[in-house]
């Protein structure tokens, strides 16, 4: 019984996050005053829904990818051309999109395992692996929001020049380093145990 609940929960979380992101874009779309821009981004948003529906029915990866690109494109386009870019909401939206994709991948990998008959130790080992993967994802999402905000605060305070190419390269290298470290954590953990 617990395996079915875990499987259902794993599959429901990415879907709930996708619904929340779709609702976020619709709310932003309703705040666009210019009818032409609203129509353009409305078409992009409807295309996103169509691609995601095709992906759900046919399991066609390109359709899922195109749907998510349409969703992100509608959000970014509305804010770039009409509503203006606000750093914190944009970081949160992009981070939630990344989380949705990663959680869907985790659900696709782990849900079938929990649906199978497992003994207590296997279930515990798989649950521990899933927990560590979700923890790494959470840390990456927090860093994806906090590091750019910190960099923005440092540049606004004058500690780091805003237009400095070396500072931009240093920040990019630091972000890439954090992402690589998070990606390598599972293999590093496997070597130490």
N, C-alpha and C positions, 0 to 999 in steps of 0.2 A: 504494500500500500504506500509506504514512504517513497519508493522509487517512482511511482506514478505521480505523486505530488511534486517531487523534485523535477521530474521531466516536464510537467505542465508549467511549473514556475519558471524553469529555464527558457522555455519557449515563449512564455508570456511577457517576460521583461523586455526583450528587444522590440516586440510588437508594441507594447505600451509606450516605450521611448519613441518609436517612430510616429505613433499617433500624436504624442506631445509635440514633436518637431513639426509635424504637418499643421497642427493647430496654431503653433507659434507663427508659422509663415502665413496662415490665413488671417490671423489677427493683424499682422503687419500689412498684409495686402489690403485689408479693410481700412487701414489708416492712410493709404495712398490717395491723395486728393485729385491728382491729374488722371482723367479717365483713360487717356491713351496709354500711359505708363501702367495703370492698373490692368488694362486689357492685356498688354504684353506679358506682364508677370503672372497674370491669371492664366494665360495660355501655357506658360512654362510650368506653372504649378499643376495644371490639369494634365499636361504631358507626363509630369512626374508620377501622378496617380495612375495614369494608364500604364506606364512602364512597370511600376511596382505591382499592379494587378496582373499583368502578363507574367512577371517573374514569379508571383505566388502560384499561378496556375501551371505554368510550364517549367518552372525551375531553371529558366534561361538566365544565366549569369549576366549577360550583356544587358538584359532588360532591367535587372536589379541595379546594376551599376549606373545605367542611364537614368533610372528613376531617382537615385540618390544624388547624382550630378544635377538633375533638374531641380530637386529640392534645395540643394545648396546654392545653385545658380539663381533661383528665385529670391532666396534670402539675401545673398550677396549683391545681386543686381539691384534689388529694391533699395538697399541701404547705400550702395555706391552711387546710384543715380538720382534717387528721390528723397529718401528719409534721412540720409546722413549716417556716417559710421560712428557708432558708440563702442568703445573698446571692450568694456566688460561684457555686455550682452553678445557681441560678436564672438568673443573668446568662448563664452559659455555655449553658444549655439554650435560652433565648430567642434568643441570638445564633446558635446552631447552626440553630434553626428558620428564622431570617431567611436565614442562609447557604444552607440547603437550597432555599428558594424562589428566591432570586436565582441560585443555580447552575443550577437547573432552567430558569429563564428564559434564562440564557446558553447552556445546552445546546440549548434549542429554537431559538435564533437562530443559533448558530454551527455546530452539527453538520451541518446541510444544506449549509452553505458548504464545509466541509471534505470532504464526500462528493462534491461536484462536481469536475470536472476543472479544476484551477487550475494556472497556471504558477507558477514559483518566487517571483516578486515579489508576485503576488496572495496566495499562501499566506503569505508573510512579512508582508505588510501586515495581513491578517486575523488572523494569530497575534499580531502586536503589539497590535492593538486588543483582542483577547481577554485578553492578558496585562495590559494597563492596566486593563481592567474587573475582573479578578480582584484586582489590586493595590488598587484603590479599595475593593472589597468587604472585603478583608483589613484595610485601615486602618480602615474603618468598624466592623468587628467588634471589633478591638482597642480602639478608642475606646469602643465600647458597653460593654465590660467594665471598662476602666481608669478612665474618668471617674466612673462611680458609685462604684467602690471608693475613689477618691481623695476624692470628696465625703464618703463615709462616714467615712474616716479623719480628714478635716479637722473634721467635726462631732464625732467622738468625742474629738479632741484639744482641742476647745474653740475652735478658730479661727473656725469658722462655727457660729452657734447652730442647733441641730437644728430648732427650731420656728419659725425666722424665715421669714416669708412672702417678704420680699424676697430672701433667699438661695435659696429654692426657685424663685422666678421667674427669678433670675439663672442658676441651674444649668440650668433648662429652656431659657432663651434661648440659653445656650451650646451645649447639645446640639442644638437646632434649627439654630443657626448652622453647626455642624460638619456636620450632615446635608445642609443646603442647599449648603454649599461642596463637599462630595463629589459631590453630584448635579450641580452646575454645572461641575465640572472638565472633562468631555468637551467641552462647548460652549466653555469658555474656551480649551482647547487648540486647538480648531478655528479660533478667531479669530486666535490668535497665529501659526499656521503658514501 
